[in-house]
Amino acid sequence: MNRRIIVTLCCLALAGSMVAFGAFSQAPTSPQRTAIRLPGSNPQLPFSDAILSGNTLYLSGRIGIDPKTGQAPADVDTEIHLLLDGVKATLAGGGSTMDDLVYVQISCTDLSLFDKFNAIYRTYFTTKDLPAREFVGAATLLRGGHFELQSIAVRHGQ
């Protein structure tokens, strides 16, 4: 046979096998979803502290609650620290840090606390590139809290 015909048939056979392999290969699997529950979380509540999907961590809304009383403390600074320490612990449970946050939403019952919240909030980050953020007013929050925070983090180096 002619050498050109043999080369053409080999190329066609190779291309055909590549098409067949591609046609019968399985689609990539979606990222595994893992629930993050902190020690001391109430297992009766109908939500997780966070959900890790791929390299993205979705944190549930969190209030700065005093673990001894189950209520927000009277001192607003203490409430803010309890809130942000809880966020930090949840992030650590998902293999992330405060610097991995990409979006934060804060609901607040008293918008005059904006500057007080910001002063403490900044101290929890080591990066200059702070996450996108929303600070909105709310009429009331559970357990007498002034703040509720929910957020999304993306783990770096994943």
Backbone as JSON Lines, residues from 0, in Angstrom:
{"i":0,"aa":"M","n":[0.82,-1.18,0.0],"ca":[0.0,0.0,0.0],"c":[0.87,1.25,0.0]}
{"i":1,"aa":"N","n":[0.24,2.3,-0.37],"ca":[0.93,3.56,-0.43],"c":[1.19,4.08,0.99]}
{"i":2,"aa":"R","n":[2.35,4.62,1.21],"ca":[2.76,5.11,2.53],"c":[1.81,6.2,3.04]}
{"i":3,"aa":"R","n":[1.32,7.06,2.19],"ca":[0.4,8.13,2.58],"c":[-0.91,7.56,3.11]}
{"i":4,"aa":"I","n":[-1.39,6.53,2.49],"ca":[-2.64,5.92,2.92],"c":[-2.46,5.31,4.31]}
{"i":5,"aa":"I","n":[-1.35,4.64,4.54],"ca":[-1.08,4.02,5.84],"c":[-0.99,5.09,6.93]}
{"i":6,"aa":"V","n":[-0.29,6.18,6.68],"ca":[-0.16,7.27,7.66],"c":[-1.53,7.89,7.92]}
{"i":7,"aa":"T","n":[-2.33,8.09,6.87],"ca":[-3.66,8.67,7.02],"c":[-4.56,7.75,7.84]}
{"i":8,"aa":"L","n":[-4.53,6.44,7.56],"ca":[-5.33,5.49,8.32],"c":[-4.91,5.46,9.8]}
{"i":9,"aa":"C","n":[-3.62,5.52,10.05],"ca":[-3.13,5.54,11.44],"c":[-3.61,6.8,12.16]}
{"i":10,"aa":"C","n":[-3.54,7.94,11.47],"ca":[-4.0,9.2,12.07],"c":[-5.5,9.14,12.34]}
{"i":11,"aa":"L","n":[-6.27,8.59,11.4],"ca":[-7.7,8.45,11.59],"c":[-8.02,7.52,12.75]}
{"i":12,"aa":"A","n":[-7.3,6.42,12.87],"ca":[-7.51,5.48,13.96],"c":[-7.19,6.14,15.3]}
{"i":13,"aa":"L","n":[-6.11,6.89,15.35],"ca":[-5.74,7.59,16.58],"c":[-6.8,8.64,16.94]}
{"i":14,"aa":"A","n":[-7.23,9.42,15.97],"ca":[-8.25,10.44,16.21],"c":[-9.56,9.78,16.63]}
{"i":15,"aa":"G","n":[-9.92,8.68,16.03],"ca":[-11.15,7.97,16.38],"c":[-11.1,7.45,17.81]}
{"i":16,"aa":"S","n":[-9.95,6.92,18.21],"ca":[-9.84,6.42,19.58],"c":[-9.89,7.57,20.58]}
{"i":17,"aa":"M","n":[-9.35,8.72,20.23],"ca":[-9.42,9.89,21.12],"c":[-10.87,10.36,21.27]}
{"i":18,"aa":"V","n":[-11.62,10.36,20.18],"ca":[-13.02,10.76,20.22],"c":[-13.81,9.76,21.05]}
{"i":19,"aa":"A","n":[-13.58,8.48,20.82],"ca":[-14.31,7.44,21.56],"c":[-13.99,7.53,23.05]}
{"i":20,"aa":"F","n":[-12.73,7.74,23.4],"ca":[-12.37,7.86,24.81],"c":[-13.06,9.07,25.44]}
{"i":21,"aa":"G","n":[-13.05,10.18,24.73],"ca":[-13.71,11.39,25.23],"c":[-15.21,11.21,25.35]}
{"i":22,"aa":"A","n":[-15.81,10.51,24.43],"ca":[-17.25,10.32,24.43],"c":[-17.71,9.42,25.58]}
{"i":23,"aa":"F","n":[-16.87,8.48,26.0],"ca":[-17.27,7.54,27.03],"c":[-16.67,7.86,28.41]}
{"i":24,"aa":"S","n":[-15.88,8.91,28.49],"ca":[-15.31,9.25,29.79],"c":[-16.38,9.9,30.66]}
{"i":25,"aa":"Q","n":[-16.22,9.78,31.96],"ca":[-17.2,10.33,32.89],"c":[-16.92,11.8,33.13]}
{"i":26,"aa":"A","n":[-17.97,12.53,33.41],"ca":[-17.82,13.94,33.75],"c":[-17.1,14.04,35.1]}
{"i":27,"aa":"P","n":[-16.36,15.12,35.31],"ca":[-15.68,15.27,36.6],"c":[-16.69,15.34,37.74]}
{"i":28,"aa":"T","n":[-16.3,14.79,38.87],"ca":[-17.2,14.78,40.02],"c":[-17.25,16.18,40.64]}
{"i":29,"aa":"S","n":[-18.37,16.49,41.24],"ca":[-18.5,17.78,41.91],"c":[-17.74,17.72,43.23]}
{"i":30,"aa":"P","n":[-17.36,18.89,43.75],"ca":[-16.59,18.88,45.0],"c":[-17.38,18.25,46.14]}
{"i":31,"aa":"Q","n":[-16.66,17.6,47.02],"ca":[-17.29,16.99,48.18],"c":[-17.77,18.08,49.13]}
{"i":32,"aa":"R","n":[-18.86,17.84,49.78],"ca":[-19.46,18.8,50.7],"c":[-19.28,18.28,52.12]}
{"i":33,"aa":"T","n":[-18.67,19.09,52.99],"ca":[-18.4,18.68,54.36],"c":[-19.0,19.68,55.34]}
{"i":34,"aa":"A","n":[-19.75,19.19,56.29],"ca":[-20.31,20.05,57.33],"c":[-19.26,20.28,58.41]}
{"i":35,"aa":"I","n":[-19.15,21.52,58.84],"ca":[-18.24,21.89,59.93],"c":[-19.09,22.18,61.15]}
{"i":36,"aa":"R","n":[-18.82,21.46,62.24],"ca":[-19.52,21.7,63.5],"c":[-18.48,21.91,64.59]}
{"i":37,"aa":"L","n":[-18.6,23.02,65.27],"ca":[-17.67,23.32,66.35],"c":[-18.03,22.54,67.6]}
{"i":38,"aa":"P","n":[-17.04,22.23,68.43],"ca":[-17.35,21.6,69.72],"c":[-18.27,22.54,70.5]}
{"i":39,"aa":"G","n":[-19.27,22.0,71.12],"ca":[-20.2,22.82,71.88],"c":[-21.37,23.34,71.05]}
{"i":40,"aa":"S","n":[-21.37,23.1,69.74],"ca":[-22.51,23.51,68.92],"c":[-23.73,22.68,69.3]}
{"i":41,"aa":"N","n":[-24.87,23.3,69.25],"ca":[-26.11,22.61,69.6],"c":[-26.51,21.69,68.45]}
{"i":42,"aa":"P","n":[-26.47,20.37,68.63],"ca":[-26.81,19.45,67.55],"c":[-28.3,19.49,67.18]}
{"i":43,"aa":"Q","n":[-29.11,20.12,68.01],"ca":[-30.55,20.21,67.74],"c":[-30.88,21.3,66.72]}
{"i":44,"aa":"L","n":[-29.94,22.24,66.52],"ca":[-30.19,23.32,65.56],"c":[-30.17,22.77,64.14]}
{"i":45,"aa":"P","n":[-31.06,23.27,63.28],"ca":[-31.19,22.71,61.93],"c":[-30.21,23.29,60.91]}
{"i":46,"aa":"F","n":[-28.97,23.52,61.33],"ca":[-27.95,24.01,60.41],"c":[-26.56,23.69,60.95]}
{"i":47,"aa":"S","n":[-25.58,23.75,60.06],"ca":[-24.18,23.54,60.44],"c":[-23.53,24.88,60.71]}
{"i":48,"aa":"D","n":[-22.4,24.87,61.41],"ca":[-21.65,26.12,61.59],"c":[-21.12,26.62,60.26]}
{"i":49,"aa":"A","n":[-20.75,25.67,59.4],"ca":[-20.26,26.02,58.07],"c":[-20.35,24.8,57.17]}
{"i":50,"aa":"I","n":[-20.29,25.05,55.87],"ca":[-20.23,23.99,54.86],"c":[-19.01,24.25,53.99]}
{"i":51,"aa":"L","n":[-18.15,23.24,53.88],"ca":[-16.98,23.31,53.01],"c":[-17.31,22.57,51.73]}
{"i":52,"aa":"S","n":[-17.26,23.27,50.61],"ca":[-17.5,22.68,49.29],"c":[-16.33,23.06,48.41]}
{"i":53,"aa":"G","n":[-15.51,22.06,48.07],"ca":[-14.28,22.36,47.33],"c":[-13.37,23.18,48.22]}
{"i":54,"aa":"N","n":[-12.94,24.34,47.73],"ca":[-12.08,25.19,48.55],"c":[-12.84,26.41,49.1]}
{"i":55,"aa":"T","n":[-14.18,26.35,49.01],"ca":[-15.01,27.45,49.48],"c":[-15.73,27.05,50.77]}
{"i":56,"aa":"L","n":[-15.66,27.92,51.76],"ca":[-16.27,27.68,53.06],"c":[-17.4,28.69,53.26]}
{"i":57,"aa":"Y","n":[-18.61,28.2,53.45],"ca":[-19.79,29.03,53.66],"c":[-20.14,29.0,55.14]}
{"i":58,"aa":"L","n":[-20.03,30.13,55.82],"ca":[-20.29,30.19,57.26],"c":[-21.72,30.65,57.53]}
{"i":59,"aa":"S","n":[-22.39,29.94,58.43],"ca":[-23.74,30.32,58.85],"c":[-23.66,31.63,59.64]}
{"i":60,"aa":"G","n":[-24.82,32.27,59.75],"ca":[-24.88,33.46,60.58],"c":[-24.5,33.14,62.02]}
{"i":61,"aa":"R","n":[-23.78,34.04,62.65],"ca":[-23.27,33.81,64.0],"c":[-23.49,35.08,64.82]}
{"i":62,"aa":"I","n":[-23.85,34.87,66.09],"ca":[-24.06,35.97,67.04],"c":[-23.02,35.81,68.16]}
{"i":63,"aa":"G","n":[-22.56,36.91,68.71],"ca":[-21.6,36.87,69.82],"c":[-22.29,36.54,71.13]}
{"i":64,"aa":"I","n":[-22.42,35.27,71.42],"ca":[-23.15,34.81,72.61],"c":[-22.19,34.39,73.71]}
{"i":65,"aa":"D","n":[-22.5,34.8,74.92],"ca":[-21.75,34.37,76.08],"c":[-22.11,32.91,76.36]}
{"i":66,"aa":"P","n":[-21.14,31.99,76.32],"ca":[-21.46,30.57,76.5],"c":[-22.02,30.25,77.89]}
{"i":67,"aa":"K","n":[-21.77,31.1,78.88],"ca":[-22.27,30.85,80.24],"c":[-23.76,31.17,80.36]}
{"i":68,"aa":"T","n":[-24.19,32.24,79.66],"ca":[-25.57,32.69,79.82],"c":[-26.46,32.33,78.62]}
{"i":69,"aa":"G","n":[-25.85,32.07,77.47],"ca":[-26.62,31.82,76.27],"c":[-27.22,33.08,75.66]}
{"i":70,"aa":"Q","n":[-26.8,34.23,76.18],"ca":[-27.28,35.52,75.7],"c":[-26.08,36.38,75.27]}
{"i":71,"aa":"A","n":[-26.38,37.43,74.49],"ca":[-25.33,38.38,74.15],"c":[-24.95,39.15,75.42]}
{"i":72,"aa":"P","n":[-23.66,39.39,75.62],"ca":[-23.26,40.14,76.83],"c":[-23.73,41.59,76.75]}
{"i":73,"aa":"A","n":[-23.84,42.23,77.89],"ca":[-24.27,43.63,77.93],"c":[-23.21,44.54,77.31]}
{"i":74,"aa":"D","n":[-21.94,44.19,77.47],"ca":[-20.85,45.01,76.92],"c":[-20.69,44.72,75.42]}
{"i":75,"aa":"V","n":[-20.84,45.74,74.6],"ca":[-20.8,45.58,73.14],"c":[-19.42,45.12,72.67]}
{"i":76,"aa":"D","n":[-18.33,45.65,73.26],"ca":[-16.99,45.23,72.86],"c":[-16.8,43.72,73.08]}
{"i":77,"aa":"T","n":[-17.28,43.23,74.22],"ca":[-17.19,41.8,74.52],"c":[-17.99,41.0,73.5]}
{"i":78,"aa":"E","n":[-19.17,41.49,73.15],"ca":[-20.0,40.81,72.15],"c":[-19.28,40.71,70.81]}
{"i":79,"aa":"I","n":[-18.65,41.8,70.4],"ca":[-17.94,41.8,69.11],"c":[-16.8,40.79,69.14]}
{"i":80,"aa":"H","n":[-16.04,40.77,70.24],"ca":[-14.93,39.81,70.34],"c":[-15.44,38.37,70.34]}
{"i":81,"aa":"L","n":[-16.52,38.1,71.08],"ca":[-17.1,36.75,71.08],"c":[-17.53,36.35,69.66]}
{"i":82,"aa":"L","n":[-18.16,37.28,68.98],"ca":[-18.62,37.03,67.61],"c":[-17.44,36.7,66.69]}
{"i":83,"aa":"L","n":[-16.43,37.56,66.68],"ca":[-15.29,37.38,65.76],"c":[-14.43,36.18,66.17]}
{"i":84,"aa":"D","n":[-14.33,35.89,67.47],"ca":[-13.6,34.69,67.89],"c":[-14.34,33.44,67.41]}
{"i":85,"aa":"G","n":[-15.67,33.47,67.43],"ca":[-16.46,32.34,66.91],"c":[-16.28,32.16,65.42]}
{"i":86,"aa":"V","n":[-16.24,33.26,64.68],"ca":[-16.0,33.2,63.23],"c":[-14.61,32.62,62.98]}
{"i":87,"aa":"K","n":[-13.64,33.11,63.73],"ca":[-12.26,32.63,63.58],"c":[-12.16,31.13,63.84]}
{"i":88,"aa":"A","n":[-12.84,30.65,64.87],"ca":[-12.84,29.23,65.21],"c":[-13.52,28.4,64.11]}
{"i":89,"aa":"T","n":[-14.62,28.91,63.58],"ca":[-15.31,28.2,62.5],"c":[-14.42,28.13,61.26]}
{"i":90,"aa":"L","n":[-13.76,29.23,60.94],"ca":[-12.83,29.22,59.8],"c":[-11.72,28.2,60.02]}
{"i":91,"aa":"A","n":[-11.16,28.16,61.22],"ca":[-10.1,27.19,61.53],"c":[-10.61,25.77,61.37]}
{"i":92,"aa":"G","n":[-11.85,25.52,61.75],"ca":[-12.45,24.19,61.58],"c":[-12.53,23.77,60.13]}
{"i":93,"aa":"G","n":[-12.58,24.74,59.23],"ca":[-12.62,24.46,57.8],"c":[-11.27,24.65,57.12]}
{"i":94,"aa":"G","n":[-10.2,24.8,57.93],"ca":[-8.86,24.95,57.36],"c":[-8.59,26.33,56.79]}
{"i":95,"aa":"S","n":[-9.28,27.34,57.29],"ca":[-9.13,28.7,56.78],"c":[-8.79,29.67,57.9]}
{"i":96,"aa":"T","n":[-8.5,30.91,57.51],"ca":[-8.23,31.99,58.47],"c":[-9.09,33.19,58.11]}
{"i":97,"aa":"M","n":[-9.05,34.19,58.95],"ca":[-9.79,35.43,58.68],"c":[-9.35,36.04,57.34]}
{"i":98,"aa":"D","n":[-8.08,35.88,57.0],"ca":[-7.57,36.44,55.74],"c":[-8.11,35.72,54.51]}
{"i":99,"aa":"D","n":[-8.74,34.56,54.69],"ca":[-9.35,33.83,53.58],"c":[-10.77,34.31,53.28]}
{"i":100,"aa":"L","n":[-11.32,35.15,54.15],"ca":[-12.68,35.65,53.9],"c":[-12.71,36.49,52.62]}
{"i":101,"aa":"V","n":[-13.73,36.25,51.8],"ca":[-13.89,37.04,50.57],"c":[-15.16,37.89,50.63]}
{"i":102,"aa":"Y","n":[-16.13,37.5,51.48],"ca":[-17.37,38.26,51.62],"c":[-17.89,38.12,53.03]}
{"i":103,"aa":"V","n":[-18.29,39.25,53.6],"ca":[-18.83,39.27,54.96],"c":[-20.1,40.12,54.95]}
{"i":104,"aa":"Q","n":[-21.15,39.62,55.58],"ca":[-22.38,40.38,55.76],"c":[-22.65,40.49,57.25]}
{"i":105,"aa":"I","n":[-22.84,41.72,57.72],"ca":[-23.1,41.97,59.12],"c":[-24.45,42.65,59.25]}
{"i":106,"aa":"S","n":[-25.3,42.09,60.08],"ca":[-26.57,42.72,60.43],"c":[-26.39,43.32,61.81]}
{"i":107,"aa":"C","n":[-26.89,44.55,62.0],"ca":[-26.68,45.26,63.26],"c":[-27.96,45.96,63.69]}
{"i":108,"aa":"T","n":[-28.28,45.87,64.97],"ca":[-29.5,46.49,65.47],"c":[-29.34,47.97,65.76]}
{"i":109,"aa":"D","n":[-28.1,48.46,65.77],"ca":[-27.84,49.88,66.05],"c":[-26.7,50.35,65.16]}
{"i":110,"aa":"L","n":[-27.03,51.03,64.08],"ca":[-26.01,51.42,63.1],"c":[-25.0,52.44,63.65]}
{"i":111,"aa":"S","n":[-25.29,53.02,64.8],"ca":[-24.31,53.92,65.4],"c":[-23.09,53.14,65.93]}
{"i":112,"aa":"L","n":[-23.19,51.81,65.98],"ca":[-22.06,50.97,66.43],"c":[-21.1,50.62,65.29]}
{"i":113,"aa":"F","n":[-21.33,51.17,64.11],"ca":[-20.51,50.88,62.93],"c":[-19.02,51.1,63.19]}
{"i":114,"aa":"D","n":[-18.65,52.28,63.71],"ca":[-17.23,52.59,63.93],"c":[-16.62,51.71,65.03]}
{"i":115,"aa":"K","n":[-17.39,51.45,66.07],"ca":[-16.91,50.58,67.16],"c":[-16.64,49.17,66.62]}
{"i":116,"aa":"F","n":[-17.57,48.66,65.8],"ca":[-17.39,47.33,65.22],"c":[-16.15,47.3,64.33]}
{"i":117,"aa":"N","n":[-16.0,48.32,63.47],"ca":[-14.87,48.36,62.54],"c":[-13.52,48.38,63.26]}
{"i":118,"aa":"A","n":[-13.44,49.12,64.35],"ca":[-12.17,49.22,65.07],"c":[-11.71,47.84,65.55]}
{"i":119,"aa":"I","n":[-12.63,47.04,66.05],"ca":[-12.27,45.7,66.53],"c":[-12.1,44.74,65.36]}
{"i":120,"aa":"Y","n":[-12.99,44.82,64.39],"ca":[-12.98,43.94,63.21],"c":[-11.62,43.96,62.5]}
{"i":121,"aa":"R","n":[-11.05,45.15,62.31],"ca":[-9.76,45.28,61.61],"c":[-8.64,44.5,62.3]}
{"i":122,"aa":"T","n":[-8.69,44.4,63.62],"ca":[-7.6,43.74,64.36],"c":[-7.56,42.23,64.12]}
{"i":123,"aa":"Y","n":[-8.59,41.66,63.52],"ca":[-8.65,40.22,63.28],"c":[-8.02,39.81,61.95]}
{"i":124,"aa":"F","n":[-7.51,40.77,61.19],"ca":[-6.92,40.48,59.88],"c":[-5.44,40.83,59.87]}
{"i":125,"aa":"T","n":[-4.67,40.05,59.1],"ca":[-3.25,40.37,58.93],"c":[-2.98,40.93,57.53]}
{"i":126,"aa":"T","n":[-3.96,40.87,56.65],"ca":[-3.81,41.35,55.29],"c":[-4.39,42.76,55.15]}
{"i":127,"aa":"K","n":[-3.87,43.49,54.19],"ca":[-4.44,44.81,53.88],"c":[-5.67,44.66,52.99]}
{"i":128,"aa":"D","n":[-5.78,43.51,52.31],"ca":[-6.88,43.27,51.38],"c":[-8.06,42.65,52.13]}
{"i":129,"aa":"L","n":[-8.86,43.52,52.73],"ca":[-10.0,43.06,53.51],"c":[-11.11,42.54,52.58]}
{"i":130,"aa":"P","n":[-11.97,41.66,53.1],"ca":[-13.02,41.1,52.24],"c":[-14.08,42.15,51.86]}
{"i":131,"aa":"A","n":[-14.8,41.85,50.79],"ca":[-15.97,42.66,50.45],"c":[-16.94,42.52,51.63]}
{"i":132,"aa":"R","n":[-17.7,43.59,51.89],"ca":[-18.51,43.54,53.1],"c":[-19.79,44.35,52.97]}
{"i":133,"aa":"E","n":[-20.79,43.91,53.7],"ca":[-22.06,44.61,53.79],"c":[-22.37,44.78,55.28]}
{"i":134,"aa":"F","n":[-22.8,45.96,55.67],"ca":[-23.17,46.26,57.06],"c":[-24.58,46.83,57.0]}
{"i":135,"aa":"V","n":[-25.57,46.06,57.43],"ca":[-26.97,46.47,57.27],"c":[-27.68,46.53,58.62]}
{"i":136,"aa":"G","n":[-28.7,47.35,58.67],"ca":[-29.5,47.48,59.87],"c":[-30.51,46.35,59.99]}
{"i":137,"aa":"A","n":[-30.78,45.97,61.23],"ca":[-31.79,44.94,61.53],"c":[-32.58,45.41,62.74]}
{"i":138,"aa":"A","n":[-33.86,45.11,62.76],"ca":[-34.7,45.53,63.88],"c":[-34.29,44.83,65.17]}
{"i":139,"aa":"T","n":[-34.25,43.5,65.15],"ca":[-33.85,42.73,66.33],"c":[-33.08,41.5,65.87]}
{"i":140,"aa":"L","n":[-32.27,40.98,66.77],"ca":[-31.53,39.74,66.52],"c":[-31.78,38.79,67.69]}
{"i":141,"aa":"L","n":[-31.53,37.53,67.44],"ca":[-31.73,36.51,68.48],"c":[-30.87,36.77,69.71]}
{"i":142,"aa":"R","n":[-31.4,36.34,70.84],"ca":[-30.67,36.33,72.12],"c":[-30.14,37.7,72.54]}
{"i":143,"aa":"G","n":[-30.76,38.76,72.06],"ca":[-30.38,40.11,72.48],"c":[-29.11,40.62,71.83]}
{"i":144,"aa":"G","n":[-28.65,39.96,70.76],"ca":[-27.42,40.38,70.1],"c":[-27.58,41.68,69.33]}
{"i":145,"aa":"H","n":[-26.46,42.4,69.22],"ca":[-26.41,43.61,68.41],"c":[-25.94,43.3,66.99]}
{"i":146,"aa":"F","n":[-25.22,42.19,66.82],"ca":[-24.6,41.86,65.53],"c":[-24.85,40.4,65.17]}
{"i":147,"aa":"E","n":[-25.02,40.16,63.89],"ca":[-24.98,38.8,63.34],"c":[-24.12,38.86,62.09]}
{"i":148,"aa":"L","n":[-23.21,37.91,61.96],"ca":[-22.26,37.91,60.85],"c":[-22.35,36.59,60.11]}
{"i":149,"aa":"Q","n":[-22.45,36.66,58.79],"ca":[-22.32,35.47,57.95],"c":[-21.29,35.8,56.88]}
{"i":150,"aa":"S","n":[-20.63,34.76,56.36],"ca":[-19.52,35.04,55.46],"c":[-19.19,33.87,54.55]}
{"i":151,"aa":"I","n":[-18.32,34.17,53.59],"ca":[-17.81,33.15,52.65],"c":[-16.29,33.32,52.62]}
{"i":152,"aa":"A","n":[-15.6,32.2,52.69],"ca":[-14.13,32.2,52.62],"c":[-13.69,31.25,51.51]}
{"i":153,"aa":"V","n":[-12.57,31.58,50.88],"ca":[-11.96,30.71,49.88],"c":[-10.54,30.43,50.36]}
{"i":154,"aa":"R","n":[-10.25,29.14,50.55],"ca":[-8.93,28.75,51.04],"c":[-7.88,29.01,49.98]}
{"i":155,"aa":"H","n":[-6.8,29.64,50.37],"ca":[-5.68,29.91,49.46],"c":[-4.84,28.66,49.26]}
{"i":156,"aa":"G","n":[-4.2,28.56,48.13],"ca":[-3.29,27.45,47.87],"c":[-4.0,26.14,47.62]}
{"i":157,"aa":"Q","n":[-5.28,26.18,47.29],"ca":[-6.03,24.95,47.03],"c":[-6.17,24.74,45.55]}
